[in-house]
Amino acid sequence: MQTVAPNTGPFATEADALDGVLRRLVDELDPEAIWLFGSRASGRSRPDSDFDLLVVTKTSDGELATDYDRVYAPILGLGVGCDVVPCPITDFLLEKDKPTSFVHEIVRTGRKLYDRRQG
C-alpha cells in the first residue's frame, strides 16, 4: 500500500499550511476576500488534496484582478498544492446570487477564510 504524503509543504499541519498560504496572499495581494472551496471546504479531502481558493480582487487592480499567474505568484515555490482563482469584486458581486454561477456555488458550499472588511 502506497503512503500518501500530506499537502503541507514546509508546515507541520494542514491548518498551518493553509494559514501560511493565506498570509502570503493577503500580504502580497491585499484582496477583498478569500474563499476556500472544493473538497477541503466540503470535508471530503484526502491528506494530499490541494487547496482550492477563490481570491476576490479589487477591480482597480487592473490586470491583477484576473491574472492567474500574478495571483498565484505569492505562493509559488511554497510547496503547498493550491489552485488559486482570481475574481474581481465587481464580478463577484454580480455572480454571487446567480444560482447557476461558479461564484454562487463557492459562496453556497465554500468557506470564507478572509474578508478585508473584517481584518
BELTAGI-V804077 format. One line per field, one symbol per residue. phi: phi as a letter, one per 30 degrees, with the letter a starting at -180 (. if undefined). psi: psi as a letter, one per 40 degrees, with the letter a starting at -180 (. if undefined). A space follows every 10 residues. Layout:
phi=???
psi=???
This chain:
phi=.ddcdddchd cdbddddddd deedddddch ddabccbidd ddicdcecdd ccbccdcddd dhdeebdedd ddedcdidjc dbcccdbded deddcdcdec cddeddddcc bdcbbedci
psi=hhhhhigebe ididdddddd dddddddddf idihhhiadd deeeiideii hhhhhhihde ebdddehddd ddddehedeh hihhhihidd ddddedehde idddddddea hhdhhdde.
